[in-house]
Amino acid sequence: MAVTPIAAECNIRLWPTQTWLLMIISCLGFTVIAKHSISVGVWLFNRMRAEKDLVKNYGSWALVTGATDGIGKALAHQLAQRGLNLVLVSRSSDKLETVSAEIQAKFPNICLKIIELDFSGDVSAGLRQIKEVSHDVDLGILINNVGITYPRAMFFHEVEESVWMKIVKVNLEVSTLVIKAVLAGMIERKRGAIVNIGSGAGMAVPSHPLYAIYAATKAYLNQLSRCLYAEYKHVGIHVQCQVPLYVATKMLREITSISRASLFVPSAEDYAEAAVRQIEIGYEAVCCPYWAHSLQWQLAQFVPHSLLDAWRLSVGLRRRSTLHPQFKILF
């Protein structure tokens, strides 16, 4: 079939348009791939850097909140193993005594102090003790670990005000006050490390349906850490938000029924080992210490947000119907 002059002219006009469109798409694809390749490269590079001596670089004492269970307890053991003296903070005096005795028996050369503090109650006396101890000893590391979540997967309108206000107080308000309490002493000594334990719910995925308030408080910790990192790094204080995904703890078991460690769900001990290693590297404001979690996070960056949103909602709904069948699926 012969090509008419009009058709030929249309083809001539169309080809430049297609070429430019292809170039734009190619550039966008290259930019995305380059961005994630750089992220992976930085991640690998940081893990090959020399580790810091925590006592020499930050101080001889570490304070750990939520220190009697799960990640907090495991982190306390890892820090004691590296020769740091410990201030353990938790709401249960009995558990504090038990964990303190356990660590002291395993590491007899370190010193321990305990502070009883219920983060959901009256915190004034406990915060005063934290502020005092931060001046009395060479407090170099704060592990801001304490955190709570919903009792079960819940739509936002179902969450009682007392429940979400308690989550906000523990995860956001009091966690911020603890940072404020130790910061003055670190500024005076011109060194220190503040490690906030965040969550993949607040950063690794675009949303965490049915746990909205919990996810929002963890997103707050992420942004707070980034800002404080920029504010205080010039005076020798390193602020870091660590982002774990699933870790086999009591809290995870209660809300998901996951009770055993696996490749992508480390035990608290395995996670804590990676977390302290990340403090020893200490060059990033936000990090994902455990290698399998970091891999999941990187892969999630390539998935459209709409798909991740739908997936997380389906996971929440499934857990809601499986663990708490008495609560109907709405809508």
C-alpha positions in Angstrom: 0.0 0.0 0.0 1.4 3.4 -0.9 2.1 5.9 1.8 0.3 9.2 1.2 2.1 12.4 1.9 -0.2 13.2 4.8 0.5 9.8 6.5 4.3 10.3 5.9 4.1 13.8 7.5 2.3 12.3 10.6 5.0 9.6 11.0 7.7 12.2 10.9 5.9 14.2 13.6 5.2 11.1 15.7 8.8 9.7 15.8 10.3 12.6 17.7 7.5 12.5 20.2 8.0 8.7 20.8 11.8 9.2 21.1 11.4 11.9 23.7 8.9 9.8 25.7 11.2 6.8 25.6 14.2 8.9 26.7 12.2 10.3 29.7 11.0 6.9 30.8 14.5 5.5 30.5 16.0 8.4 32.5 13.3 7.9 35.3 14.1 4.1 35.3 17.8 4.7 35.5 17.4 7.2 38.3 15.3 4.8 40.4 17.8 2.0 39.8 20.8 4.2 40.6 19.2 5.5 43.8 18.6 2.0 45.1 22.0 0.8 43.9 23.6 3.7 45.8 21.6 2.8 48.9 22.8 -0.8 48.7 26.4 0.3 48.1 26.3 2.6 51.2 24.8 -0.2 53.3 27.6 -2.6 52.3 30.3 0.1 52.7 29.1 1.0 56.2 29.3 -2.7 57.3 32.9 -2.9 56.2 33.9 0.2 58.2 35.9 -0.1 61.4 33.8 -0.5 64.5 34.0 2.1 67.3 34.9 1.3 70.8 31.7 2.3 72.5 33.2 3.1 75.9 36.0 5.2 74.4 33.9 7.0 71.9 30.7 7.6 73.9 31.1 6.8 77.6 31.2 4.0 80.1 27.5 3.8 80.9 24.4 3.0 78.8 20.7 3.6 79.8 18.2 1.2 78.3 14.4 1.7 78.5 12.0 -1.3 78.3 15.0 -3.3 79.5 13.3 -6.3 81.1 11.8 -8.0 78.0 12.4 -8.6 74.3 14.7 -6.3 72.3 15.5 -4.1 75.3 16.7 -7.0 77.5 18.8 -8.4 74.6 20.4 -5.1 74.0 21.3 -4.7 77.6 23.1 -8.1 77.5 24.9 -7.1 74.3 26.1 -3.8 75.8 27.2 -5.5 79.1 29.2 -7.9 76.9 31.1 -5.0 75.5 32.0 -3.7 79.0 29.4 -1.0 79.5 27.8 -0.3 82.9 24.0 -0.2 82.7 21.1 1.8 83.9 18.0 -0.4 83.4 14.6 1.3 83.2 11.3 -0.5 83.3 7.9 -0.4 85.0 8.3 -3.6 87.0 10.6 -3.5 90.0 10.5 -7.3 90.3 11.6 -7.8 86.6 14.2 -5.1 87.0 15.7 -7.0 90.0 15.6 -10.3 88.1 17.2 -9.0 84.9 19.8 -7.0 86.9 20.8 -10.1 88.9 21.0 -12.1 85.7 23.3 -9.7 83.9 25.4 -9.1 87.0 26.0 -12.9 87.3 27.0 -13.2 83.7 29.1 -10.0 83.7 30.4 -9.5 87.2 32.8 -6.7 86.3 30.1 -4.2 85.3 28.0 -1.9 87.5 24.2 -1.7 87.3 21.6 0.8 88.4 17.8 0.3 88.1 15.0 2.9 87.7 11.4 1.9 88.1 9.3 4.0 85.6 5.9 3.3 84.3 5.9 5.2 81.0 2.1 5.3 80.9 1.6 6.8 84.4 3.2 9.5 86.4 6.7 9.9 85.0 8.0 12.9 86.9 10.0 11.0 89.5 11.5 8.6 87.1 12.5 11.3 84.6 14.1 13.2 87.5 16.1 10.0 88.4 17.2 9.6 84.7 18.3 13.3 84.6 20.3 12.9 87.8 22.0 9.7 86.8 22.9 11.2 83.4 24.9 13.8 85.3 26.3 11.5 88.1 27.9 8.9 85.7 29.6 9.0 82.3 26.3 8.2 80.5 27.3 7.7 76.8 24.5 5.7 75.3 20.7 5.9 75.5 18.7 3.1 74.0 15.2 4.5 73.7 13.4 1.2 73.3 10.2 1.2 75.2 7.0 1.1 73.1 3.5 -0.3 73.0 0.8 -1.0 70.4 -2.8 -1.9 70.0 -4.1 -5.0 71.8 -5.3 -6.3 68.4 -5.8 -5.1 64.8 -8.4 -2.3 64.9 -9.9 0.3 62.6 -9.1 3.8 63.9 -12.7 4.6 64.9 -12.7 1.4 67.1 -9.7 2.5 69.2 -10.8 3.9 72.5 -9.4 7.3 73.4 -7.7 5.9 76.5 -5.9 3.3 74.3 -4.5 5.6 71.7 -3.6 8.3 74.2 -1.6 5.8 76.1 0.3 4.8 73.0 1.0 8.4 72.2 2.2 9.0 75.7 4.6 6.0 75.9 5.9 6.0 72.3 6.0 9.7 71.6 5.7 12.0 74.6 7.8 10.2 77.3 10.3 8.8 74.8 11.0 12.5 73.8 11.3 13.5 77.5 13.8 10.7 78.1 16.0 12.1 75.3 15.7 15.6 76.8 16.7 14.3 80.2 20.0 12.8 79.1 20.9 15.3 76.4 22.3 18.0 78.8 24.9 15.7 80.2 26.0 14.5 76.8 26.3 18.1 75.6 28.5 18.9 78.6 30.7 15.9 77.9 30.6 16.6 74.1 29.9 13.0 73.2 27.1 10.4 73.3 24.8 8.2 71.3 21.0 8.3 71.3 19.5 5.3 69.7 15.7 5.4 69.1 14.1 2.0 68.3 11.6 2.7 65.6 9.6 0.3 63.5 9.1 -0.8 59.9 5.4 0.1 60.5 6.4 3.8 60.5 8.9 3.8 57.7 9.6 0.6 55.7 6.0 0.6 54.3 3.9 3.5 53.2 1.1 2.6 55.6 0.3 0.1 58.4 -3.5 -0.2 58.4 -5.3 -1.3 61.6 -2.4 0.0 63.7 -2.5 3.6 62.6 -1.6 5.3 65.8 1.3 3.0 66.5 2.7 3.5 63.0 2.4 7.3 63.3 4.3 7.4 66.6 7.1 5.4 65.1 7.2 7.7 62.1 7.6 10.6 64.6 10.6 8.9 66.1 12.2 8.5 62.7 11.8 12.2 61.9 12.8 13.3 65.3 16.0 11.3 65.0 16.8 12.7 61.6 16.5 16.3 63.0 18.4 15.7 66.2 21.2 13.9 64.2 21.6 17.1 62.2 21.4 19.4 65.3 23.9 17.6 67.5 26.4 15.8 65.4 28.8 18.8 65.4 29.1 18.4 69.2 29.9 14.7 69.1 26.4 13.3 69.8 25.3 10.7 67.3 21.5 10.3 67.1 20.2 7.2 65.3 16.8 5.7 64.6 17.0 1.9 64.1 14.2 0.3 62.1 13.4 -3.3 62.9 10.8 -5.2 61.1 9.4 -8.4 62.7 11.4 -9.6 65.7 10.3 -12.7 67.6 9.2 -11.1 70.9 6.3 -11.3 73.3 4.6 -8.3 71.7 4.9 -9.7 68.2 3.5 -13.0 69.4 0.4 -11.3 70.9 -0.6 -9.4 67.8 0.5 -11.7 65.0 0.8 -15.2 66.6 4.3 -15.5 65.2 6.1 -17.2 68.0 9.3 -18.6 66.5 12.4 -17.0 64.9 13.0 -17.6 61.2 15.1 -16.2 58.4 13.2 -12.9 58.2 12.0 -12.9 61.9 15.2 -12.9 64.0 15.2 -13.7 67.7 15.6 -10.7 70.0 19.2 -11.8 70.7 20.1 -12.0 67.0 18.5 -8.6 66.3 20.3 -7.0 69.3 23.6 -8.2 68.1 23.1 -6.6 64.8 21.7 -3.4 66.5 24.7 -2.9 68.7 27.0 -3.5 65.7 25.1 -0.7 64.0 25.9 1.6 66.9 29.5 0.6 66.7 29.5 1.6 63.0 27.5 4.7 63.9 27.4 6.7 60.7 23.7 6.8 59.7 20.8 8.8 61.1 18.3 6.0 60.1 19.3 2.4 59.6 17.9 -1.1 59.4 20.4 -3.2 61.4 19.4 -6.8 60.6 20.4 -7.9 57.1 17.2 -9.7 56.2 15.1 -6.7 57.3 17.2 -4.4 55.2 16.8 -6.7 52.2 13.0 -6.7 52.6 13.0 -2.9 52.9 15.0 -2.4 49.8 12.8 -4.8 47.8 9.7 -2.9 49.1 11.0 0.3 47.4 10.3 -1.2 44.0 6.6 -2.0 44.8 3.9 0.6 44.1 2.5 2.1 47.3 -1.0 1.1 46.3 -0.1 -2.6 46.2 1.8 -2.3 49.6 -1.3 -0.6 51.1 -3.6 -3.3 49.9 -1.2 -6.1 51.1 -0.8 -4.6 54.6 -4.6 -4.1 54.9 -5.2 -7.7 53.9 -2.6 -8.9 56.5 -4.3 -6.9 59.2 -7.8 -8.1 58.3 -6.6 -11.7 58.2 -5.0 -11.4 61.7 -8.1 -9.7 63.0 -10.4 -12.5 61.8 -8.0 -15.3 62.9 -6.9 -14.1 66.3 -10.1 -12.3 67.2 -13.0 -13.9 65.3 -15.5 -12.2 67.6 -14.7 -8.9 65.9 -16.4 -8.6 62.5 -14.7 -7.4 59.4 -16.2 -4.0 58.6 -17.2 -2.5 55.3 
